[in-house]
Structures are given as structure tokens and as C-alpha cells.
């Protein structure tokens, strides 16, 4: 027997058809036009959080795009970003798209050999590297000899940044440390500052050219090629189209109740589709994006930025949970504190049960528990968080329930790189711990006879790059993507993932 969720509501179909005719550049241009002077990005430099508006982001990315086109990058060609998650990453990413090219991310943790595979398989012509450490991977003799197709490396770190020690107090190598002035490869590398300078000149001589590229861009063209981990063989490049990302943005824009007065703290690797969709969801609604300095500085950054939402993998919530529980256990050594914490947890659990049933849960007891216990838990996350989003792996139900009792909602979602991240997600007004929520609008879910979760919709990848046989193994003739996960749909329409096939 085959069971499936309800077909998409017909009221959604027009919106989804319209989304399928849009590109990522349409989403970005609409945002810049709607709120040009609101803060889009925040990065911490020299101890200060420095903002950039949507207009300023647009200008930087246009200069990057002009520089890339001036270097000869053609529409449809590939450019790689090899960097930690930071503002320069997203500025380069949008600049690549503005040039009509395809953005290909590489994890900064990848080895030189892994980098070479992705660069060669994608045929990338341009590579953005963050710092000397990442550049060193490309200069490795075993790698450099295989990169004749890479015409230019764009070096994004500035001198002041390199002079600052990293989070462990280590001094970073300079460009000259890994690439001496007399090196044959010196001309292969170009600074981001020089690229933007060349881009400004190109834009002055080619007014309207980038807008023409955007107008002629077909939504079915690749937006990004995201390489899977390759745990069972060589990584596969998942081709996400412009219509895929536009569809996803349109589908999730109202689900999480975020708007242009919200802000997320982004630290997840942008080489992963989860972080990329968090980025583009913010662009869709105009929510600000602050970039964490590093994972070790995540907690102080949360307290400084005070975001209203954030995405993370379960390991982050597990570590926070363990730390809070250890603190509680320490306080429970005193009888009065033990009684207070136990009483507060009971009140929090009562509130959680009521909210899950759609009921109000107020009262002096709860307000007192909030003031004396739970407010201190929430202060760890800045004090303004409306919700967290969890993805990438299953989240333990007891952890989600604990945080909700403390007034912190963690919304678990489910999807794969091949589904442009979210296929289903719990909502602030429709959540069920232990499930990954109902499907996003405009998609279909089917449970096959063997229990496998099948998915169809505008978020399904175009295919694996240059791998038609591998594509045919997971995409059938009717457009269903075979996930390899085993699951079930409950009476509320929520999906539960129970196993791997």
C-alpha cells in the first residue's frame, strides 16, 4: 500500500508557478529595491559590529561581478568560494550570480585533494580563497598541476585582518609566507580589492550590462553546484537551479513568521545547503544577517547580537543542553535552589503542553518561574530569540522538550541537498516534537510500499552534475526523488523519519 500526503492546495499553485519563473537575482533585486537602507549584514571588526545596508551589499556584489566579467567569466561558467562563513562569502556569492555564473562552494575544512576534485569536476575558472591557509591548498604541487583551467584566484583577506591572531591566539601566515613575490604563481592571485577596483571601471564602461545579464537569465539555469560529502565514493555535485532557490524562498517566507525587523546569527558553513537556504530566506523577507566570528565565539556573539532566530545542527543544541543541565545540577546542591529549579521546570512543562495544544498558558507562577529561572537560560542566547531551526541530523526529542519548557522553541526540519534543503519543517504555530513537521507549501510527499520517503516539487534538484546514471537512480520518470530515508506521515500530516533504507 502507498500512502501520501494531501496534494498541494490549489491556492498555492499560482504563487508556486510564479516562483518557478523567478531567479535568485530577482529575489535579491526585489529585496534591495524594497528596503535599500535597512541593515542587511553585520560583521565584527576590531571589536565592533559594523553594518552594511542592502544597497551597500548590492554595490559590492556588482563590483565583484564587473570584475569577474572583465576577467572573462561567461554566463553559465563556474566560480568557487573556498572560505569560512563571513560577509565576504555572501558578497562574492551574489557577485558570481550577477555575472551570470554558477556559485560552487567548498568547505574550508576540505583537504587539498578534495578541493582539487571539486575544482576539476566543476571546471571552475575562478576561485575565491579566504586566507593564506586556503590558498596553500591550491598551491600544493600535487594540486596546482591539475588546475590549468583555473584562470584566477581571488584572495579576500585584507592586511589588517591577517595581523589579528585567530581565536586560539595564533598569528596567521601572510600572503608572502605562502606565495613569495618572485613566485611564478604571483600573477595567478588577485586581491579582492583589486578585483572590485577593476569591476568599478568595467561598470562605468558597461552601464546596464549586469541588468541585461539578469534579464536574460533563465530560471532553469544552475544557481549553485553543491557537492555532497562523498562518504560512499567521489562527491556528487548537486545542481540547484535558480527556480529551485526561488521556489524554496517563496515556500518558506511565511512559515517562520520572520520579517525585515528580524536578524539571524549565521555561523553554519555556507558550503552546506542548510546555511544557504537560511541566507536566501533572509534575503527574501529582508531579515538582517550577522556573522559569528567563529564557533568558539558563538555564545558571546549571541549575547552581543541578540538575534531573533538562528539555525544550527543538533550538536549545538546538545552542547547547550549539557551546559545548562550541568549548571542546574550544581545549583541543585542547595536545597532552596533545587526546589526552585524543580518547581520552575514543572511550570515550564505545563506551559509547553498547553502551547502544543494551542492553548494559552499564563499566570503568576509561570511569570515568576520565567523571571527567576528561564530568563537566565534565554540570556545565554541573547534574550530575543523567537525560535531556533534544527536540521542536518535528527534532534533528540527530550532536548527540544527541555528548551521549550524554558521558553526556547527549537523547530526541527528535514530535507537534503537534493531538495534544496527544507522539504518539511515545524512551524511556530504548528509544531510537534519528534517529527520534522508538515511539508512546505507546494510540494508532495509519498511513502512507498517499502517505507521510503519520496518527494516531488519545485525544490527538487536538476540532477547530479555530469552524472546522468547517478541522477536516474534517485529521480524517477514521474519526478519523484527517492530519499533513501524511511518515514511515516501521522494523522496531523507531520512527517517522521524513522530509519535509513
C-alpha positions in Angstrom: 0.0 0.0 0.0 1.2 3.5 -0.9 0.2 6.4 1.3 0.7 10.1 0.6 0.0 13.5 2.0 -2.6 15.8 0.5 -1.8 17.3 -2.9 -0.8 21.0 -2.8 -3.6 23.4 -2.2 -4.8 24.9 -5.5 -4.5 28.4 -3.9 -0.7 27.8 -3.7 -0.3 26.8 -7.3 -0.4 30.3 -8.8 2.2 31.5 -6.4 4.4 28.5 -7.0 4.2 28.9 -10.8 5.2 32.5 -10.4 8.2 31.5 -8.2 9.3 29.0 -10.8 9.7 31.9 -13.2 12.0 33.8 -10.9 15.7 33.7 -10.4 17.8 34.3 -7.3 18.8 37.6 -8.8 15.1 38.6 -8.9 14.8 37.7 -5.2 17.9 39.8 -4.4 16.9 42.8 -6.6 13.4 42.9 -5.1 14.9 43.0 -1.6 17.3 45.8 -2.4 14.5 47.8 -4.0 12.2 47.3 -1.1 14.5 48.1 1.8 17.7 49.6 0.4 18.8 51.4 3.6 17.9 48.8 6.2 20.8 46.9 7.7 21.5 43.7 5.7 24.8 42.4 7.0 26.8 42.8 10.2 30.4 41.7 10.7 32.7 42.2 13.7 35.9 44.0 13.0 38.3 45.4 15.7 35.8 44.6 18.4 32.9 46.5 16.7 29.9 45.1 14.8 29.9 47.0 11.5 26.7 47.1 9.5 26.2 47.1 5.7 22.9 48.1 4.1 21.2 46.2 1.3 22.2 49.0 -1.1 25.8 48.7 0.0 25.8 44.9 -0.4 24.3 45.3 -3.9 27.1 47.7 -4.8 29.9 45.5 -3.5 28.5 42.5 -5.4 28.1 44.5 -8.5 31.8 45.5 -8.4 32.7 41.8 -7.9 30.5 40.8 -10.8 32.0 43.6 -13.0 35.5 42.4 -12.1 34.6 38.8 -12.9 33.1 39.6 -16.3 36.1 41.8 -17.0 38.3 38.7 -16.3 36.3 36.8 -19.0 33.9 34.8 -16.8 31.0 33.8 -19.0 27.3 33.1 -18.3 27.0 29.5 -17.0 30.7 29.1 -16.1 31.6 28.1 -12.6 33.3 30.1 -9.8 34.3 28.6 -6.4 34.2 30.1 -2.9 36.6 28.5 -0.5 36.0 30.3 2.8 34.6 30.3 6.3 31.1 31.8 6.6 31.5 35.5 6.6 30.2 38.6 4.9 32.8 38.4 2.1 31.4 35.0 1.3 27.9 36.2 0.5 29.1 39.3 -1.3 31.2 37.1 -3.6 28.4 34.6 -4.0 25.9 37.2 -5.1 28.6 38.8 -7.4 29.1 35.4 -9.1 25.4 35.2 -9.7 25.2 38.7 -11.0 27.9 37.8 -13.6 25.5 35.0 -14.7 27.9 32.4 -13.4 27.3 29.4 -11.1 28.4 29.5 -7.5 30.2 26.4 -6.2 31.1 26.3 -2.5 33.9 24.3 -0.9 34.1 23.6 2.8 37.2 25.4 4.3 37.9 22.1 6.2 38.4 20.2 2.9 41.8 18.8 2.1 43.8 19.9 -0.9 42.9 16.7 -2.7 39.2 17.2 -2.0 39.4 20.8 -3.2 41.2 19.7 -6.4 38.4 17.1 -7.1 35.6 19.7 -6.9 37.6 22.3 -8.8 38.3 19.9 -11.6 34.9 18.2 -11.7 33.1 21.6 -11.9 35.6 23.0 -14.3 35.8 26.2 -12.3 37.6 29.2 -13.8 37.7 31.5 -10.8 38.3 30.6 -7.1 37.8 33.0 -4.1 40.0 32.0 -1.2 39.7 33.4 2.3 43.3 33.4 3.5 46.8 32.0 3.1 45.8 28.7 4.6 43.2 28.1 1.9 45.5 29.4 -0.8 48.1 27.0 0.3 45.8 24.1 -0.6 45.7 25.3 -4.3 49.5 25.8 -4.3 50.2 22.3 -3.2 52.3 20.8 -6.1 50.0 17.8 -6.3 47.0 20.1 -6.8 48.4 23.1 -8.7 49.5 21.0 -11.7 45.8 19.9 -12.2 44.3 23.4 -12.1 45.2 24.7 -15.5 41.5 25.5 -16.0 41.5 27.9 -13.1 42.4 31.3 -14.6 42.4 33.5 -11.5 42.4 33.1 -7.7 40.8 36.0 -5.8 42.3 36.5 -2.3 39.7 38.0 0.1 41.6 38.6 3.3 42.9 42.2 4.0 46.3 43.0 5.6 44.7 44.3 8.9 42.7 41.0 9.2 45.8 38.9 8.8 47.6 40.8 11.5 45.0 39.8 14.1 45.6 36.5 15.8 42.9 33.8 15.4 40.6 32.6 18.2 43.3 30.4 19.6 45.8 33.3 19.7 47.9 32.0 16.7 49.3 34.5 14.2 48.1 33.8 10.7 50.6 33.4 7.8 50.7 36.3 5.4 50.3 36.1 1.6 54.1 36.4 1.2 54.6 33.5 3.5 52.9 31.1 1.1 53.4 33.0 -2.2 56.7 34.9 -2.4 57.0 37.9 -4.6 59.2 36.1 -7.1 56.8 33.1 -7.4 55.6 32.1 -10.9 52.1 32.0 -9.4 52.1 35.6 -8.1 50.2 36.8 -11.2 47.7 33.9 -10.7 46.4 35.6 -7.5 44.5 38.8 -7.3 43.2 40.7 -4.2 39.5 41.3 -3.7 40.3 45.0 -3.5 41.9 44.9 -7.0 39.0 42.8 -8.4 36.5 45.4 -7.1 38.6 48.2 -8.4 38.6 46.6 -11.9 34.9 46.0 -11.5 34.2 49.6 -10.9 36.0 50.6 -14.1 34.1 47.9 -16.0 30.8 49.0 -14.7 31.5 52.6 -15.7 32.2 51.5 -19.3 29.4 48.9 -19.5 26.4 50.6 -17.8 23.3 48.4 -17.7 25.3 45.3 -18.7 24.7 43.4 -15.4 21.0 44.2 -15.6 20.9 42.8 -19.1 22.5 39.6 -17.8 19.9 39.3 -15.1 17.0 39.9 -17.5 18.3 37.1 -19.9 19.0 34.6 -17.1 16.7 31.5 -17.4 15.3 30.2 -14.1 16.2 26.7 -15.2 19.9 27.6 -15.3 22.1 26.4 -12.4 22.3 28.6 -9.4 24.8 26.5 -7.4 26.5 23.2 -7.6 26.8 21.8 -4.1 29.0 18.7 -3.6 27.8 16.0 -1.2 30.2 14.5 1.3 31.2 11.5 -0.9 31.2 9.0 2.0 30.5 6.2 -0.4 32.6 7.4 -3.3 33.5 10.6 -5.0 31.4 13.6 -4.1 28.4 14.3 -6.4 27.7 17.8 -7.5 24.0 18.6 -6.8 22.8 21.1 -9.4 20.4 23.6 -7.7 18.7 25.9 -10.3 17.6 29.5 -9.9 14.0 28.3 -9.9 14.8 25.8 -7.1 16.0 28.5 -4.8 13.3 30.9 -5.8 10.7 28.2 -5.1 12.2 27.4 -1.7 12.3 31.1 -0.7 8.6 31.6 -1.7 7.6 28.4 0.1 9.2 29.2 3.4 8.8 33.0 3.5 5.6 33.0 5.7 6.2 29.7 7.6 8.6 31.0 10.2 7.0 34.4 10.8 10.1 36.4 10.1 10.3 39.9 8.6 12.7 42.8 7.8 13.0 43.7 11.5 14.4 40.3 12.4 18.0 39.2 12.4 19.8 35.9 12.4 23.2 35.0 13.6 24.8 32.9 10.8 27.7 30.5 11.6 26.9 27.3 9.7 29.1 26.6 6.7 27.7 28.2 3.6 29.1 25.2 1.6 26.1 23.3 3.1 22.6 23.8 1.7 21.0 24.4 5.1 23.0 27.6 5.6 22.5 28.6 2.0 18.7 28.5 2.4 18.9 30.4 5.7 20.8 33.0 3.8 18.3 33.3 1.0 15.3 33.1 3.3 16.7 36.3 5.0 17.1 37.9 1.6 13.5 37.0 0.7 12.0 38.7 3.7 14.7 41.3 4.4 15.9 39.9 7.8 19.4 41.0 8.8 22.3 38.6 8.9 25.1 38.9 11.5 28.1 36.6 11.0 29.6 34.9 14.0 33.3 35.3 14.4 33.9 31.6 14.9 32.2 28.6 16.6 34.3 29.1 19.8 32.9 32.7 20.0 29.3 31.7 19.2 28.0 32.2 22.8 29.5 35.7 23.3 28.4 36.6 19.7 24.8 35.5 20.6 24.8 37.8 23.6 26.2 40.7 21.6 24.0 40.4 18.5 20.8 39.3 20.3 19.3 37.6 17.2 15.7 36.8 16.9 16.3 33.4 15.1 19.1 31.1 14.2 19.7 27.8 12.5 22.1 25.1 13.9 22.8 21.4 13.8 21.7 19.2 16.7 25.2 19.1 18.1 25.0 22.8 19.0 21.7 22.2 21.0 23.2 19.1 22.7 26.2 21.1 23.9 24.0 24.0 25.2 21.6 21.5 26.8 24.5 19.7 28.6 26.0 23.0 29.8 22.6 24.2 31.2 21.9 20.9 32.8 25.3 20.9 34.5 24.6 24.4 35.8 21.3 23.2 37.1 22.8 20.2 38.8 25.4 22.5 40.5 22.7 24.7 41.8 20.6 21.8 43.0 23.2 21.1 45.6 21.5 23.7 47.7 18.0 22.7 48.9 16.4 26.0 48.2 17.8 26.2 44.6 16.9 22.6 43.9 13.3 23.2 45.0 13.1 26.4 42.8 14.5 24.7 39.7 12.3 21.7 40.0 9.2 23.9 40.6 10.1 26.1 37.6 10.6 23.1 35.3 7.2 21.8 36.3 5.6 25.2 35.4 7.6 25.3 32.1 6.4 21.8 31.2 2.8 22.8 31.9 3.2 25.8 29.6 4.8 23.6 26.9 1.9 21.2 27.0 -0.6 24.0 26.8 1.1 25.7 23.8 1.4 22.4 21.9 -2.4 22.1 22.2 -2.9 25.7 21.1 -3.9 27.0 24.5 -2.7 30.0 26.5 -0.5 29.4 29.5 -0.2 32.4 31.7 -0.3 33.0 35.5 1.8 34.4 38.3 3.5 31.1 38.9 4.8 30.9 35.3 5.8 34.6 35.3 7.8 34.0 38.4 9.5 30.9 37.0 10.4 32.8 33.9 11.9 35.7 35.9 13.8 33.5 38.4 15.0 30.6 36.2 14.1 30.6 32.5 15.1 34.2 31.7 18.7 33.3 32.6 18.6 30.4 30.2 17.4 32.6 27.4 20.0 35.2 28.2 22.6 32.6 27.0 21.2 33.1 23.5 20.9 36.9 23.7 17.4 37.1 25.2 15.5 37.9 22.0 15.3 34.5 20.2 11.8 33.7 18.9 12.9 30.2 17.8 15.8 28.1 16.6 15.8 25.9 13.5 17.4 22.5 13.7 18.5 20.5 10.7 21.2 18.3 9.2 20.5 15.3 11.6 17.8 14.1 14.0 17.3 16.2 17.2 16.7 14.3 20.4 13.1 14.8 21.5 14.0 15.4 25.1 16.3 18.2 24.2 13.6 20.0 22.2 11.1 19.5 25.0 13.5 20.8 27.7 14.2 24.0 25.7 10.5 24.6 25.0 9.8 24.3 28.8 12.4 27.0 29.2 10.7 29.2 26.7 13.0 28.5 23.8 11.4 26.9 20.7 13.5 24.6 18.5 11.8 23.9 15.2 13.1 20.7 13.6 13.1 20.4 9.8 14.0 17.8 7.2 15.5 17.9 3.7 18.5 17.1 1.7 20.9 18.9 -0.6 18.9 17.4 -3.5 15.7 19.0 -2.2 17.3 22.5 -1.8 17.2 21.9 2.0 13.8 22.1 3.5 11.1 19.7 2.4 9.2 19.8 5.7 9.6 21.9 8.8 7.8 22.5 12.1 6.2 26.0 12.4 6.0 28.3 15.4 2.2 27.8 15.3 2.3 24.1 14.2 5.0 22.0 15.8 5.3 18.5 17.2 8.5 17.4 18.9 9.8 14.1 17.4 8.5 15.0 14.0 10.1 17.1 11.2 6.9 18.9 10.6 4.5 19.1 7.7 5.7 19.6 4.1 6.4 23.1 2.9 3.7 24.6 0.6 3.6 23.4 -3.0 5.4 20.0 -2.5 4.3 16.4 -2.4 5.3 13.6 -0.1 4.7 9.9 -0.7 5.6 6.9 1.4 6.4 4.0 -0.8 5.5 0.4 -0.1 8.9 -0.3 1.5 8.5 2.9 3.7 10.9 5.1 1.7 10.1 8.8 1.7 9.6 10.1 -1.9 9.3 13.8 -2.7 8.3 15.9 -5.6 8.1 19.6 -6.2 9.8 22.8 -7.5 12.6 22.3 -4.9 13.9 19.0 -6.4 17.4 19.3 -7.9 18.0 19.3 -11.6 20.4 16.4 -11.2 23.9 15.4 -10.3 26.5 17.4 -12.4 27.8 15.3 -15.3 26.4 12.1 -13.7 23.2 11.1 -15.6 23.3 7.5 -14.3 23.5 8.6 -10.6 20.7 11.0 -11.3 18.5 8.3 -12.7 19.0 6.2 -9.6 17.2 8.8 -7.4 14.9 10.7 -9.8 12.2 8.6 -11.4 10.3 9.3 -14.7 7.4 10.9 -12.7 9.7 13.4 -11.0 9.7 11.7 -7.6 13.0 12.0 -5.7 13.9 8.8 -3.8 15.4 10.0 -0.5 16.8 6.7 0.9 15.1 7.6 4.2 12.3 5.6 5.9 9.4 7.5 7.3 5.7 7.9 8.1 3.1 10.6 7.9 1.0 11.0 11.1 -2.7 12.0 11.4 -1.7 15.7 11.6 0.2 15.5 8.3 3.6 15.7 10.1 6.5 13.6 8.7 8.6 11.4 10.9 11.9 10.0 9.8 12.4 6.6 11.4 15.3 4.9 9.6 17.6 4.7 6.6 16.6 2.4 3.7 
